Amino acid sequence: MNTNILMMLSNLDAEEAMFIQNLIKDMNEDQQRNFVMMYQNKRRDTTLILITTIIGFFGFAGIQRFLTDQIGMGILYFFTGGFCFVGTIIDLVNHKSLALEYNQKVAYETLNVMKTWHQ
């Protein structure tokens, strides 16, 4: 595997890097490059999730949920003030896992799209 491929992804933490590395280990270099280019456009950075969660304390709760395709929860957070800030505080503590779960889902979707291309 070409380790420079993972360098194309910015702000990748160790857990996500290992996950992506295991996901693309059987691909050739061109396939890996294509995967990374598709994946980097869809993934969410943990810093973005953290900042949007903090914004939830100032009247716009739920943005982080919209960014992670949890539209129903985003609407619920917006209209309840992040469950009276309790949900926002929980998301603040768990912002890395929110981003990782979303990014893993996006990685699997990207892999499935690439498989349909090569059939």
N, C-alpha and C positions, 0 to 999 in steps of 0.2 A: 504494500500500500504506500502511496505517495503521501508523506506527512505534510508536504507543502499545500496539499489540497485543503486540509483543515485550517491552515493559516488564512485562507480566503474568508473564513467566517470570523466576524469581529465579536469580541466579548463573549467567547465561548468558555463556560466553566468546565471543570474537569469531568463532572458527571455527564454533561451533555456531549462533550468531546468523545468520551468513551462509548457512549450510546451510538453516536454517528459513525465512529470508527468501526464498531461491530456491524453496523447496518450496511456499510459500503465495502467491507473487506473483500468480498468476492467479485467486485466490479473491476473492470479494466479502468485505466487512467481517464479515458474520455468519458466513460459513464460516471465515474466519480466526480469529475469536473462539472458535468451536466447536472448531476444531483445537487452538488453544492450551490451552483448558480440558481437553481430553482428553489432550493431550500432557504437560502439566505434572504430571498425576497419575501418569504412568507413567515419566517420565524419572528418571535418577539424577544427582545432583549430584556433581561431582568431589571435593568435600570429604568427602562420605559415603564414596566409594570410597577416598580416602586414609586416612581414620580406620579403616575396617574392614580395610584392608591392614596398618596399623600394629598393630592388634589381633592380627594373625597372628603377630607376634613374641612374644606372650604366651600361646600355647597354643590359639588358635582360628583357625588358618590356613584360608583359603578362603572366608571370609564374602563378600569382594568378588566372588568368582566366582559364588556363589549369587545375589547381588544383580543380577548381569548375566546371569542365566539360563544360566549355564554350570555346570549341576548336576554333571555328570561331573567336570569339573576341580575343582569345589568339594569333592567327596568325596575326590578324589585328594589335593588340598592338605591336607585335614583329616587324613587317615590317614598322610601322609608328612611332616607338619610343614612344609608349603609347599615340598616337595621339598628338605628339610633347609635351609630358609630361602632357597635360591637363587631359587625361583619367587616367593617373597614379596618379595624384594629387587627382582626384575625388575618385578613388579607395582607396587611402590612408585615406581619410576622412571617406569613407563608408566601410572600411574593416570588421567591425563587422556585418553589414547587409549583405555583400557578404557571409560571413561564415554562418550566421544564415539562409539565404535563401537556401544555399546548404545543410546545415544540416537538415533543415526541409524536403527538397526533399528526402534526404537519409533516414530519419526516416519513411516517408510514404512508400518508397520502401521496407524498412526492414519489416514494418508492413504487407505489401502485401505478401512478401515472407513467413512470418510466417503464414499468413492466408491460403496460399496454402498448407503448411505443414499439417495443422490441418483439412483439408477437407476430 
